[in-house]
């Protein structure tokens, strides 16, 4: 006579196999279905923004054709496109983007190195949270452009000014994001770590940071957005040959020359960088984290 445990195990395995077989029957397979699924995913992801962009261009063209504003206030879309194309062909656009992006990335990485241990300290030490918590929240809500005049007086028009404004823009957001993520960790996880003999470093590395990844990633995204905006404000206000010409300085040149196509071209490049970082860096990270937790779809 078979044992009840073995019979239950066999029944469970049989049910799982039947369910997997039914799922396989319901799911279309083959090269044609794979190509069709890829096309559907591409259409869902690409068509809505393309339709929105085309609609915006149509509205822009209609407003320009109506001549409600003079040409120097609202240029023709084709004029802006030609200006943007000239910058791309000449290589100037790549130089502008590299100057700003590499500076932003360096400052952002330094900000992560500062904000991560600071966030762990604020989250786990009550006295530190009482002392620094309100200050970090206030710094996060303070517009980073307010630091530009002070940084210029402190360091002059030098790279140190740019990095100071960057750090003051991103560190509070990353820190608060990590603190929020740690606050949402189930209390049982740190207790298990302590029961297994994990020290403070091991606890932070193997339990707190992995469990707080969703909130930490949200803080990183907000920190990058704040640092990018801070850098653009600093480049617009503080210009110098020592700093090179970035996207912010290019935008300021357009304003000084009353050249609206240049202004809109600069805004477009700044926007494209922001979208590119989101799609190429943060979106894959977010999908990977959600998928690892069973919250995302393949």
N, C-alpha and C positions, 0 to 999 in steps of 0.2 A: 504494500500500500504506500503510495507516494506521500511524502511529508507535506503538510499544509504550506510551509514556507516556500518550498520549491514550486508547488502548484501556483501560488500567488505570483511568484516571480515570472513563471512561464506565461501566465495570463497577461501580466503587465507588458512583457516583451512583445507578445503577440498583438496586443492592442496598439502599441507604439508602431509596430511594423505595418499594421493595417492602416493606421492614420497617415503614416509617411507615404504609403502607396497611394492612398486617395489624394493626398496633396500633389503627388507627382502626376497623377492622372489629370487633375484640374489645372496644372500649370503647363502652358504650351512650351514645347521645346523645339530645338532646331535652329539653324542659321537664320531663317526668315523671322521667326519669333524674336530672336535675340536682336536682330537689326531693327525690328519694329519697336521693341522696348527701348532700345537706345534712342531711336528717333523721338519717341514719346517723351522720354526724360529730357532730351535736348529741347523739344518744343515747350515743355512746361517751364524749363528754366530760362530759356533765351527769348521766347516770343513776348512775354509780358513786358520786360524792360525795353525791347526793341519797339514795340507798339507805343509805349509811353514816350520814348525818345522821338519817334516819328511824329507823334501828336504834338509834342512840344515844338518841334521844328516847324510844323504847319502853322501853329498859332503864332509863333515868332515871325514867320514870313508874312502872315496876314497882317499882323500889327505893323510891320515895316512898310508893307504896301499901302496901308491906310494913311501913312504919313502923319500920324498923331503926334509924333515927337521928331525933332530934327535928327539928321543923320549922325551927328556926333554923340547923341544920347542913345539911339537905338540903331546900330548898324545892321546891314543886311547879313543874314546867316552865311551867305557865300563869302562875304568879306572876312568874316571871322574864320571860316574854314580855310580860306587861302592863307591867312596869317598863321594859323596853326600848322598848315601843311608846310609853309616856308620854314618854320622853326624846326619841324621834324626833319625835312630834307637837309637842311644846313647842319644838323647835328646839335644845334643850340638847345633844343628841347631836352635831349638826353643829358647834356651837360647841366642844365638847370635842375632836372629831376635828380641826378646823381648828387649834386651839391646838397640839396635839401634832404634827400632820403638817407644818405649815409650819415649825415649829422643827426637826423632824427633817430636812426637805429642805434647809433652809439649811445646817445642820451637815454634812449628807452632801455637798453640793456643795463646801463649803469643804474637806472631807476629800479629795474627788477632786482638787481643785486642788493640795493638798499632796502626796498620795500618788503621783500620776502622775509628776512629775519625780523624786521620791524613789525610786520604783521603778526608773526608768530609770538613775538614778545607781547604785543598789545592784547592778543587774543587770550593768552594763557596767564598773564600776570595782572592781577586785578588792580594793583596800585598804578601800574603803567597805563592801563586802560583809563583809569580815572583821570590821570594827568594828561595823556596825549589824545584820548578819544575825541573830546570836543574840538581840540586844536586841528586834528586831521580832518574832521568834518567841515570845519570852517575854511581850511585851506582848499578843500575839494570844491567848495562852492565859490571861492574867490576867483574871479577871472584872471587867468594867467598873464594877460596883457598888462595888468597892474604892476607886475614885477619887472617889466622891461625898463622903465625909467630908473628904478633902484639898481638894477643889475648894471646898467650903463654907468651910473655914478660909481658903483663899486669896482667894476673891472674894466671900464672903458668899452669901446666898440671892438671887442675881441671875441674869439670863440668861447671863452669862459662865460660871457654874458649869455650866449645862446644855450649852453648846457645848463646854466643856472635856471633859466626860465623853463627849460624842458623838464628838469628834475622837479621843480616846484609844481609843475603841472601834472606830472604822471605819478609821482610817489604817493600822494594822499589817496588817489583812486585805487591804485594797486593794493595798497595797505588795507584800505577799507573793504575791498573786495575779498581779500584773503581772510580778514576778520569775520566777515559775514559768512563765508564758506565754512570756517571752523565752527562758528556758532551753530550751524545747522547739522553738524556731525552727531549721530546718535551717541549718547553717553556710553553705551556698552562697548564701543570700539576702543576708546582710550583705556577703559578698565581692563579689557582683554590684553591690551599691550602691556599694561603694568603687571598683570598676572603672569605674562610670559617673560617678564624681566627686561622689557625694553627700557633703555635709558632715554634721556631727553632728546638726544640727536636721533636715535633710532625711532623714537615715537614720532618726531617731526617728519622724518624721511619716509617711513614705511606706513604711517597711519594718518597723521593729520593732513599732510599735503595731498596724498592721493584721494582721501575722502573729501577734501575741500576743493577739488579741481573745478567743479562747475562754477562755484562762486569766485574762485581764483581767476579762472579764465574770463569771467565777466569783468572782473577788475582790470585784467590785462587789456581787454578790448577798450574799456573806458579810459584807461591810462594812456593807451596809444592815441586815442582820439584827442585827449586833452594835450598830449605832448605835440601832436601834429599841428593842432590849432595854435598852441603856444609858440611853436617855431615859426609859423607863418606870420604871426603878429610881431615877433622879434625881428624877423628879416625885413618886414615892412618898415619898422621904426628905426632899427639900427643897421645902417648900410655902411660898408667900408670895403676898399679893395682887399684888405687883409682877410675878410670873411668870404670873398668870392661872391658870385651872383647866383642866388637860389631862386626858387619860384616866388617867394615873397618879394624879393628885390625886383624881379621881373614885373610883378604886378604893380609895384610902386613906380617903376619907370613908365608904365602905361598911364598911370594917373598923372604923373608930372607932365607928360607930353599930351595929355587930353586925348589919348589914342584909345578909343573904346574897343576896337577889335583886339588890340594887345591885352587890354584888361580882361575881356571875356576869354581870350585864349589862355591867359594865365589861370583864371578861375577854372577853366576846363581841365587844364593839366593837374591842378591841385586836387580837383574832384576825382580824376582818373587814378591818381596815386592812392587816394583813400579807398576807392572801390577795389583797386588791385590788391592792396594789403588785406582787405576784408576777405576777398574771394580766394586768394592764394595762400593765406596764412591762417587767419582766425576761423574761417568757415570749415576747412578740413580738420583743424584741431577740435572744434566744437562737435562736428559729426563723429569723430573718432571717440571722444569722451562719452557722448550720448550712446553710441553704439556699444561701447564696452559695458555700459550699464543697462543695456536692453531697452533704451528709451528712443533709439533712432532706427530708421529703416535703412536697409542696404542701398 
